[in-house]
Amino acid sequence: MSTASHSSETNLLPLIVEPEQLQEHLNDPQLLIIDVPANGDSYRQGHVPGAIYLDFRYLMRGEGPVPNDVPTVEFLSQLFSALGVTRDTHIVAYDDEGGGWAARLLWTLDLVGHTRYSYLNGGIHAWRDAGLEQSTEPTAPTPSEYHAEILNPHTLITCDEIKQKLDDKQFAIWDARSKGEFDGERGNNKHLGHIPGAVNMDWLDAMDRNRALRIRDYAELITELGALGLTPEMEIATHCQSHHRSSFTWLVGKALGFNMRGYAGSWGEWGNRDDTPIEK
């Protein structure tokens, strides 16, 4: 089975796909649509026809000192096999909350070198807003044999790597948490605050509430991020509390052409260690 990554030219759909674009491809045999809702009732109430349900908890390790870390490759192999993913599958992910869990799936796929993927812009809210047909019938996946390997390790950045890069002027940190968390006024960690030098744009501020939670206008986002000191030529690490919200900011940055890396440990790791520098 080939483990080579595919060039974007062979992809069925762009990275960010609109509901009408996806509708045109619903019957494509290479397409696998995965619904990763924050609320499981959302799938039962209505989903994109043919979409498979994925419990978002499977995208995190769930145990150990950093339960929000990446699952083992053995677990990911089992998960992607159960979902029916092959190396030729083009995956479209979406959710019911504006992109966090869908993006965590896409970030995980990117990490294992699976580059045929898209995000349904706005998720189920945008699909419903467009008045497109929904199904309430669950879709059973056709199991495959998928062997996951970490083929694209650059997608991930570790706590130790961030510590080593803090003085690098070409390195930046996008903290996707709320302002209260960033300022150290909220949180349940041993230590509160933020990574020295990090800048804060709440993940919710990258969504357009007037357009069914689609990603906001790219030019506006590039201007706002630039004002914060985040530019396309920099290496940008993004994190939140558990790399759920920051999976979305990873995706947004990627869509804007930024060099993005996701910190899976996020504040759940950084804020509970005693050897990590912290600002308030």
N, C-alpha and C positions, 0 to 999 in steps of 0.2 A: 504494500500500500504506500503510495507516494506521500511524503511529508513535506514536499516542497510548497512554499507559499505561492499563491497565484497573484498575478499582476492585476491591478485594478481594471485594466482594459477588458478582462474576461468576466468581470462581475456583471450579474444580471441587472443590478440596481445600484444607484449611488449610495454613498454612506448615509446620507439623510434623505429619506424617501417620504414623499407626500402620500396621503391616503389614496388619491386618485391614481397615482403611479402604481401603488401596490395592487390596487384593484385589478389593473390590467394584467397582472402577472399571477393572479391567485391560482391558476391551474397549471402553472409551470412545474414540471416534476422535480426540478432541481431546487425548488424553493421550500424552505421550512420556516413557518411562522411560529414564534414562541412568545406566549403571553406570560409575563413575570409580574403579576399584580402584587401590590402591597396588601390588598384585601382580596382574599380568595373568592369572595362573593361576586366580585366584579366579573370574573370569568364566567360564572354560572349565569349571571344576569344578561350576558351578551358579549361575544368576542368576535374578532375577525374570523370569517368562515375558514375552517381548516386549521386554525391556530391550536397549538398544543400548550397545555398548562404546565408551568414550571414553578415549583415552590422556591421562593427566593432564598430560603435558608440553605438550600443545597449549594449556593454560590460562596459560602463561607465555611471555614474549617469546623467551627462550632465547638471546639474544645482546645485545651492547652492555654498557655499564658496569653496568646493573642487569638481569641476565637474568631475574629473577623478576618484572619489571614487567609491566604489562598488554600483551597483544599489540596490534598496530595494528587499527584498525577494519576495514581491508581484510582482514586475516587472520581476524578474528572473523566478518566477513560470509561468508567462504568456509567457515569451520568450522561455523557454525550452518546454513548452506545444505546442507552435506554431511550434517549430522545430521538434516535434514528439519524444522527449526524454522520455524514461521510465527508471525506476531504473535498468532494465536489459540491457539497450542499451550500447553497446560499441562504444564510439565516437572516430573517428579519425579526428583530426583537422589539417588543413594546410593553408598556405597563399602564397602570391607572393613576400615576402620580407625577407625570411630567418627565420621566426618564431615568430615575435613579437605579432601579433594579434592572431595567432593560440594559442600561449602560454597563452595569456590573457584569452582566452576561457577556456583552460585547468586549469589554476589557479582558475578561478571562479568555475568550476566544482569541483575542489578539496575542495574549501571552503565550498560548500554545501554537501560535503561528497560523491560525485559521483566519485568513484575511477576507473571505467572502461573507461579508455581513453588512447589514444596514439597520438603521433605527427608524421606526415609523414615527415621524415628527409629530409630537403631541400625544402619541399613544392612542388609547381607546377614546379619549376625549375628542381628539381631532377626527377620528374615524366616525364617531357618532355625530359630531358637529357637521361633517360633510354629508350626513344623511345616508351613509352607505349601509348595505345589508349586514346584519349581524346574525350569528348563530348562537343557540343556547345548548346545542348538542356537543358534548365533549368529544374531542378528536383523540383517538388512540394512536400513539406513534408506532412506526414500524422499526423495531430494533435493528441496530447495525453493529459493526465491530470497529470501534474508534479507539485508536491508541494515542493518548495525549502525551505530549512531551513539551517541556518549556523551550520552545524554539525561538521565542522572541523575548529574551529576558529584559531587554531595555524598557519594555512596557511597565515593568515593576521597578520601584526604587525602595531600598531598605532604610531602616532607621540609621544604620551605621554610614551608609552612603550619604545621606542627607547631612549628618554631622560633619563629614569630611568636606562637604561642598559649601558650607555656610558662608565662607569668605570669598567664594567664587562670584565675581561680578556678572558672569554669564549664566548664573544659576538663580532661579527664583522659586518661590513657594506660593501657590494659590491655595489659601485656606477657604474651604467652601462652607464652613459652619456659619451659624448666626453671629451677629456682632457681639451678643452677650457672651457666647462661648469664647470667641476670639479675644475679648477683653478680659476674660478670666472671671466674669461675674456669674456664669452659669456652668454647670457640668457636674458629673459624678465621679470624676477621676481623682487620683491621689494629688495631682498637681493641676492647677488651672492656668490658663493663659494661652500663649501661642508660640510657635517656633520663631526664634529671633530672625527678623528680616522678612517674615511672611507678610503677604498682603491679603486682605479679606474682601471677597465678593461672595455673598451668600448664594448658594446654588439656585435658590428661588428667583434671584434677580437676573438669571440668565434665561428665564422663561417668560413668554409673552402671555399674560393672563387674558388679554383681549383676543388671542388667536388660539384658544383651546390648548394652552400650555406648550405651543410650539417653541422652538428655540428663537430667541429674539433676533432682530435684524443684525446681520453679521457686521455691517459697517459700524453700527452703534456699539456693539460689543467690543470690536477691535479698538475703537476710540476709548471706551471706558477702561478696558484692560490696559491699554497703553498708558493712560493717565495714572494707573496704579503701578506702572513699571514693568508690565508683562508684555513682551514683544515676541514676534515670531522667531527671531534668531536665537532666543534664549532657550536653555533647557529648563522646563518648568515641571516641578513636582506638585501634585495636587493631593489634598487630603481633607478629611472631615473627622468624624468620630470613629467611623468603621469602614471607610471607603465604599459607602453607599451613595451618599450625596455627591462625593467627589468623583465617583465613576461618571456621573453626568457632566461634571466640569471637565473631566478628562476628554469625554466625547465632544463637548462643545469646543474645547481648545483644538482638538484634532480636526473638527470640521472647519475651523478658522485657519488651519494650516500651521498651528503651533507645534512645537516639539514637546509633547506631553508625556509625563511618566506618572503612574499612580502609586501612591504610598498605601499599600493594603493595611499595614499596621495602624496607620492614622493616629488620632489622638488617644484611641484606646490603648495603644502601645506607648506612644511618646509621653503622655500625661501620667502614666502609671510606673514609669521607670525613674530611677534616681540618678541616672547618669546622662540625662538629656537637658540641654539648656532651654530655659523658658523665659519669655518676656510677658509682661502684662501691659 
